Amino acid sequence: MNIRISTEALSGSDNNLLWSGALYGLKRLQEFDHQLFFLTEDLSKQQQQLLENEKITSVKTLPDAIDLQIIAEKNDLKALDNDGSEIETAPDWIALSNKICFPTRKATQERKTAETDISIAVNLDGTGRSNISTGLNFFDHMLEQIAKHGLIDLDISCTGDLEVDEHHTIEDVAITLGKTINDALDNKIGIQRYGFALPMDETLATVALDFSGRPYLKFDGSFKRDVVGDFPTEMVEHFFYSLAINLQATLHISIDGKNDHHQIEGCFKGFARCLRAAISRNERNLNVLPTTKNLL
């Protein structure tokens, strides 16, 4: 990627120093094969020396195509696309370089039928924040587990025909959530792909996940109660079936326990931890698609 950097984004407020974290951030961008362009002559001699010491150099001529522009605005650094739209913002170069190397993965979906009206927003690189309202309190609580333990931000709003029963709401939320997460993953380059398990008191929930592109659910478990809170236990398997199909993922869930609340919560928490592991990225596999088929 070709990145143009304004002088203000390098020098900050002191002509003898560089913006906070600049040496680390610029070096990191170069190590990830990003091409940097900045006007060296606009920097002070000391600033030029600091860059030279770390072998941080500008390409000699401005590339024909600029993929990203980095500017300074007040106390923040901003990364803009060619249209001038803000892509990322950060207070220092360390944080900004991390966001450029590992772009935030977000997606939204809306789904409206004669039975439900659903809006979902996902940030796979979030902090576990959630804002969920489906009209089913126990279901909301379970979806919160996915956000909290999956370390993703999740906004879900659903108005459904609960006067009929709970089926359409639970099924359609699963469908829309699966599609939203799949959209946020985009081409899946850099993900770990697989994730695994979780004990909860007397219950053992074993969950295995593979973003294989081959949707499948294997569910082993049973419940004694018909309903937990306002959630029909028969919908647990159906929720995960609808989710797996729309995630385009292979999902295996096995639960064994005595308390149905614990069993259901174990399924959701186990899935969340699997999701967190499977979508995680690191510098070693940044540009790696984890398959020999070159397609997931």
PyMOL commands that set and color helices and strands:
alter all, ss='L'
color gray80, all
select helices_A, chain A and resi 7-11+22-31+40-42+45-53+93-101+137-150+167-185+235-247+260-279+283-285
alter helices_A, ss='H'
color red, helices_A
select strands_A, chain A and resi 2-5+35-37+68-73+76-80+86-90+106-112+116-123+130-133+153-160+194-195+198-200+203-210+216-220+227-228+231-232+250-256
alter strands_A, ss='S'
color yellow, strands_A
deselect
rebuild
show_as cartoon
